[in-house]
Amino acid sequence: MIQTRNADYAALLLRVSLGVMFIAHGLLKVLVFTLPGTVQFFQSVGLPGPLAYLVTAAEIGGGALLIAGVYTRWVVVAIMPVLLGAAWVHLPNGWLFTGTGGGWEYPVFLAAAAAAQGLLGDGAYALKLPRPRRIAAASA
């Protein structure tokens, strides 16, 4: 049975956890691997180097938006290619992420968690931005 009275808090916990994870991975690319190092890694696995900048921005920006609860479903849709791309990169390394080069199960799990977030929505304590008002058709 689903405890609907707690669903908003479950969505909040998942949203903030995913947001922190994305920011941590984005900052890892900036502060530890450096952006030029990340570009080089992307090229080494056959991806366009400049894509590293887009992925880093998506992780940091998307993570911040998730934590804030701004357009959560759209952010999840936008960031899903990053997770699936990470799974593709790690696929040749096998199952366990603790193995050399990391395995594919962690990015796939995160993709599943992000999909669940998309289904749940914003949850509690989300910033709700006003939606543009629709212009009603003028009555004759």
Backbone as CSV, one residue per row, in Angstrom:
resi,resn,N_x,N_y,N_z,CA_x,CA_y,CA_z,C_x,C_y,C_z
1,MET,0.842,-1.172,0.000,0.000,0.000,0.000,0.895,1.245,0.000
2,ILE,0.534,2.205,-0.787,1.275,3.467,-0.865,0.778,4.401,0.241
3,GLN,1.705,4.950,0.984,1.365,5.931,2.010,1.376,7.308,1.353
4,THR,0.250,7.719,0.821,0.202,8.971,0.070,0.537,10.182,0.928
5,ARG,0.300,10.108,2.218,0.609,11.260,3.061,2.117,11.484,3.169
6,ASN,2.912,10.440,2.882,4.365,10.557,2.943,5.015,10.697,1.575
7,ALA,4.248,10.581,0.508,4.814,10.572,-0.839,5.576,11.860,-1.156
8,ASP,5.070,13.008,-0.715,5.769,14.274,-0.978,7.144,14.305,-0.324
9,TYR,7.258,13.685,0.841,8.548,13.664,1.539,9.495,12.644,0.913
10,ALA,8.948,11.555,0.411,9.774,10.586,-0.314,10.335,11.228,-1.581
11,ALA,9.492,11.961,-2.288,9.951,12.656,-3.497,11.007,13.704,-3.150
12,LEU,10.817,14.404,-2.036,11.804,15.388,-1.578,13.144,14.721,-1.304
13,LEU,13.138,13.619,-0.563,14.374,12.908,-0.232,15.094,12.431,-1.495
14,LEU,14.354,11.862,-2.417,14.943,11.392,-3.662,15.470,12.561,-4.487
15,ARG,14.693,13.633,-4.583,15.075,14.811,-5.374,16.362,15.440,-4.858
16,VAL,16.452,15.636,-3.548,17.643,16.263,-2.962,18.844,15.327,-3.089
17,SER,18.642,14.034,-2.885,19.738,13.073,-3.021,20.293,13.059,-4.439
18,LEU,19.405,13.024,-5.414,19.852,13.059,-6.806,20.559,14.382,-7.113
19,GLY,20.020,15.479,-6.607,20.637,16.782,-6.850,22.038,16.870,-6.289
20,VAL,22.219,16.385,-5.062,23.551,16.404,-4.440,24.508,15.508,-5.227
21,MET,24.029,14.349,-5.658,24.868,13.436,-6.431,25.309,14.093,-7.739
22,PHE,24.384,14.745,-8.442,24.743,15.395,-9.708,25.752,16.518,-9.487
23,ILE,25.535,17.330,-8.481,26.482,18.417,-8.203,27.858,17.838,-7.853
24,ALA,27.888,16.789,-7.042,29.166,16.169,-6.671,29.905,15.648,-7.909
25,HIS,29.184,15.009,-8.824,29.834,14.499,-10.026,30.290,15.633,-10.943
26,GLY,29.511,16.688,-11.023,29.920,17.842,-11.823,31.154,18.512,-11.246
27,LEU,31.165,18.699,-9.929,32.323,19.326,-9.281,33.557,18.422,-9.346
28,LEU,33.360,17.118,-9.343,34.472,16.188,-9.518,35.168,16.443,-10.858
29,LYS,34.372,16.680,-11.885,34.936,16.957,-13.207,35.697,18.278,-13.229
30,VAL,35.231,19.255,-12.465,35.870,20.566,-12.444,37.080,20.591,-11.519
31,LEU,36.916,20.107,-10.298,37.927,20.287,-9.264,38.982,19.181,-9.202
32,VAL,38.625,17.972,-9.571,39.571,16.862,-9.458,40.155,16.510,-10.833
33,PHE,39.286,16.168,-11.768,39.762,15.771,-13.090,40.148,16.979,-13.938
34,THR,39.637,18.139,-13.615,39.728,19.405,-14.366,38.963,19.275,-15.684
35,LEU,38.483,20.393,-16.173,37.720,20.341,-17.427,38.574,19.863,-18.596
36,PRO,39.837,20.328,-18.732,40.648,19.776,-19.825,40.860,18.257,-19.695
37,GLY,41.007,17.758,-18.467,41.145,16.321,-18.261,39.867,15.582,-18.607
38,THR,38.733,16.182,-18.288,37.442,15.573,-18.616,37.236,15.548,-20.124
39,VAL,37.628,16.632,-20.795,37.550,16.677,-22.265,38.385,15.538,-22.847
40,GLN,39.590,15.372,-22.329,40.486,14.314,-22.810,39.872,12.933,-22.586
41,PHE,39.231,12.728,-21.415,38.589,11.444,-21.144,37.447,11.204,-22.128
42,PHE,36.627,12.209,-22.348,35.518,12.056,-23.287,36.045,11.639,-24.662
43,GLN,37.098,12.285,-25.102,37.673,11.955,-26.403,38.234,10.535,-26.415
44,SER,38.797,10.100,-25.285,39.392,8.756,-25.224,38.353,7.645,-25.344
45,VAL,37.096,7.956,-24.985,36.037,6.942,-25.107,35.179,7.159,-26.348
46,GLY,35.632,8.057,-27.220,34.953,8.251,-28.499,33.863,9.307,-28.508
47,LEU,33.761,10.096,-27.455,32.767,11.169,-27.409,33.423,12.489,-27.812
48,PRO,32.652,13.419,-28.352,33.228,14.729,-28.677,33.713,15.436,-27.417
49,GLY,34.906,15.967,-27.445,35.487,16.637,-26.291,34.630,17.744,-25.709
50,PRO,34.086,18.644,-26.560,33.272,19.740,-26.022,32.029,19.272,-25.261
51,LEU,31.607,18.033,-25.474,30.462,17.499,-24.743,30.735,17.472,-23.242
52,ALA,31.998,17.417,-22.863,32.366,17.408,-21.441,31.875,18.677,-20.747
53,TYR,31.950,19.807,-21.427,31.483,21.070,-20.844,29.975,21.049,-20.646
54,LEU,29.255,20.530,-21.630,27.796,20.451,-21.546,27.367,19.494,-20.428
55,VAL,28.024,18.355,-20.327,27.689,17.378,-19.284,27.968,17.968,-17.905
56,THR,29.105,18.632,-17.749,29.448,19.233,-16.455,28.422,20.291,-16.064
57,ALA,28.055,21.149,-17.008,27.047,22.180,-16.732,25.695,21.557,-16.414
58,ALA,25.341,20.487,-17.129,24.063,19.816,-16.878,24.044,19.197,-15.487
59,GLU,25.161,18.616,-15.072,25.208,17.993,-13.753,25.123,19.032,-12.640
60,ILE,25.887,20.092,-12.758,25.868,21.111,-11.701,24.562,21.893,-11.719
61,GLY,24.166,22.361,-12.883,22.917,23.121,-12.994,21.696,22.277,-12.716
62,GLY,21.660,21.074,-13.285,20.531,20.179,-13.048,20.433,19.771,-11.591
63,GLY,21.586,19.527,-10.964,21.591,19.187,-9.544,21.032,20.309,-8.693
64,ALA,21.437,21.536,-8.996,20.935,22.694,-8.239,19.423,22.851,-8.424
65,LEU,18.955,22.675,-9.655,17.511,22.781,-9.906,16.741,21.680,-9.188
66,LEU,17.311,20.478,-9.149,16.641,19.391,-8.429,16.557,19.689,-6.939
67,ILE,17.644,20.144,-6.351,17.619,20.466,-4.921,16.557,21.526,-4.637
68,ALA,16.485,22.523,-5.498,15.502,23.593,-5.307,14.080,23.135,-5.629
69,GLY,13.959,22.108,-6.438,12.638,21.638,-6.829,12.024,22.474,-7.929
70,VAL,12.846,22.933,-8.830,12.380,23.770,-9.941,12.281,22.909,-11.197
71,TYR,11.090,22.811,-11.748,10.864,22.049,-12.982,11.478,20.648,-12.904
72,THR,11.231,19.969,-11.831,11.860,18.674,-11.555,11.698,17.689,-12.701
73,ARG,10.502,17.538,-13.206,10.289,16.555,-14.278,11.079,16.904,-15.524
74,TRP,11.140,18.163,-15.877,11.888,18.586,-17.071,13.391,18.411,-16.861
75,VAL,13.863,18.671,-15.655,15.288,18.492,-15.354,15.659,17.015,-15.479
76,VAL,14.805,16.137,-14.969,15.070,14.701,-15.061,15.127,14.268,-16.522
77,VAL,14.212,14.760,-17.325,14.218,14.415,-18.756,15.507,14.918,-19.414
78,ALA,15.927,16.123,-19.057,17.124,16.709,-19.659,18.405,16.003,-19.218
79,ILE,18.442,15.493,-18.003,19.669,14.893,-17.470,19.754,13.392,-17.740
80,MET,18.660,12.780,-18.137,18.659,11.335,-18.403,19.709,10.929,-19.445
81,PRO,19.921,11.680,-20.521,20.982,11.279,-21.465,22.372,11.234,-20.826
82,VAL,22.621,12.075,-19.823,23.908,12.035,-19.126,24.065,10.694,-18.411
83,LEU,23.023,10.255,-17.740,23.082,8.984,-17.017,23.205,7.797,-17.971
84,LEU,22.445,7.829,-19.040,22.530,6.730,-20.007,23.872,6.738,-20.728
85,GLY,24.418,7.926,-20.970,25.756,8.030,-21.554,26.810,7.471,-20.618
86,ALA,26.677,7.750,-19.325,27.616,7.203,-18.342,27.517,5.680,-18.303
87,ALA,26.308,5.151,-18.398,26.138,3.697,-18.422,26.821,3.113,-19.661
88,TRP,26.671,3.782,-20.788,27.304,3.327,-22.035,28.825,3.323,-21.904
89,VAL,29.378,4.371,-21.301,30.830,4.473,-21.126,31.342,3.352,-20.227
90,HIS,30.586,3.015,-19.183,31.031,2.021,-18.211,30.641,0.591,-18.572
91,LEU,29.844,0.419,-19.598,29.373,-0.912,-19.992,30.513,-1.913,-20.218
92,PRO,31.592,-1.540,-20.903,32.677,-2.516,-21.120,33.404,-2.924,-19.832
93,ASN,33.229,-2.171,-18.741,33.951,-2.459,-17.501,33.278,-3.521,-16.644
94,GLY,32.120,-3.988,-17.065,31.434,-5.027,-16.309,30.417,-4.479,-15.336
95,TRP,29.980,-5.343,-14.445,28.857,-5.076,-13.564,29.214,-4.170,-12.394
96,LEU,30.237,-4.447,-11.641,30.472,-3.722,-10.397,31.185,-2.399,-10.612
97,PHE,30.633,-1.357,-10.036,31.217,-0.030,-10.166,32.537,0.086,-9.411
98,THR,32.799,-0.837,-8.483,34.057,-0.817,-7.738,35.202,-1.416,-8.542
99,GLY,34.893,-2.049,-9.664,35.930,-2.620,-10.515,36.711,-1.526,-11.237
100,THR,37.790,-1.932,-11.868,38.631,-0.994,-12.606,37.804,-0.279,-13.666
101,GLY,37.827,1.037,-13.619,37.059,1.829,-14.573,35.593,1.960,-14.227
102,GLY,35.144,1.293,-13.188,33.745,1.383,-12.764,32.818,0.615,-13.683
103,GLY,31.825,-0.012,-13.122,30.853,-0.780,-13.898,29.635,0.046,-14.256
104,TRP,28.694,-0.617,-14.872,27.539,0.097,-15.411,26.339,0.127,-14.473
105,GLU,26.349,-0.643,-13.368,25.133,-0.731,-12.551,24.800,0.569,-11.837
106,TYR,25.807,1.343,-11.436,25.533,2.595,-10.719,24.841,3.626,-11.625
107,PRO,25.349,3.898,-12.815,24.620,4.841,-13.673,23.220,4.345,-14.057
108,VAL,23.060,3.038,-14.235,21.730,2.510,-14.566,20.789,2.661,-13.371
109,PHE,21.300,2.402,-12.163,20.485,2.607,-10.967,20.074,4.079,-10.843
110,LEU,21.015,4.987,-11.084,20.688,6.413,-11.007,19.663,6.807,-12.064
111,ALA,19.742,6.208,-13.244,18.743,6.475,-14.283,17.365,6.003,-13.822
112,ALA,17.317,4.837,-13.166,16.042,4.339,-12.635,15.527,5.252,-11.530
113,ALA,16.413,5.713,-10.659,16.006,6.638,-9.588,15.507,7.957,-10.183
114,ALA,16.183,8.433,-11.222,15.745,9.675,-11.871,14.388,9.482,-12.547
115,ALA,14.169,8.316,-13.150,12.865,8.033,-13.763,11.780,8.013,-12.687
116,ALA,12.075,7.418,-11.530,11.115,7.415,-10.424,10.822,8.843,-9.977
117,GLN,11.854,9.672,-9.931,11.658,11.077,-9.565,10.747,11.766,-10.563
118,GLY,10.960,11.488,-11.826,10.100,12.066,-12.847,8.647,11.656,-12.689
119,LEU,8.430,10.418,-12.300,7.062,9.945,-12.070,6.457,10.553,-10.811
120,LEU,7.276,10.746,-9.780,6.783,11.305,-8.518,6.503,12.805,-8.611
121,GLY,7.347,13.519,-9.319,7.201,14.976,-9.389,8.058,15.670,-8.355
122,ASP,7.732,16.918,-8.077,8.559,17.784,-7.234,8.666,17.318,-5.790
123,GLY,7.578,16.965,-5.178,7.575,16.621,-3.766,7.479,17.854,-2.889
124,ALA,7.738,17.654,-1.613,7.613,18.731,-0.618,8.737,19.748,-0.777
125,TYR,8.459,20.952,-0.330,9.437,22.040,-0.259,10.088,22.354,-1.598
126,ALA,9.346,22.258,-2.657,9.853,22.606,-3.983,9.479,24.049,-4.292
127,LEU,10.394,24.737,-4.939,10.083,26.093,-5.393,9.153,25.982,-6.585
128,LYS,8.030,26.573,-6.479,7.060,26.529,-7.570,7.134,27.850,-8.323
129,LEU,7.637,27.788,-9.525,7.683,28.993,-10.346,6.325,29.185,-10.986
130,PRO,5.894,30.428,-11.092,4.582,30.648,-11.700,4.587,30.211,-13.154
131,ARG,3.502,29.614,-13.547,3.340,29.214,-14.946,2.830,30.408,-15.737
132,PRO,3.253,30.499,-16.989,2.728,31.597,-17.814,1.210,31.467,-17.931
133,ARG,0.546,32.579,-17.835,-0.922,32.564,-17.947,-1.313,32.374,-19.396
134,ARG,-2.365,31.621,-19.558,-2.897,31.420,-20.898,-3.827,32.586,-21.215
135,ILE,-3.732,33.030,-22.396,-4.600,34.127,-22.825,-5.904,33.507,-23.299
136,ALA,-6.968,33.866,-22.630,-8.278,33.322,-22.983,-8.734,33.938,-24.291
137,ALA,-9.395,33.137,-25.072,-9.917,33.646,-26.334,-10.966,34.699,-26.050
138,ALA,-10.880,35.765,-26.774,-11.834,36.872,-26.564,-13.230,36.397,-26.956
139,SER,-14.164,36.664,-26.061,-15.530,36.252,-26.389,-16.211,37.330,-27.221
140,ALA,-17.018,36.883,-28.128,-17.660,37.811,-29.064,-18.907,38.414,-28.509
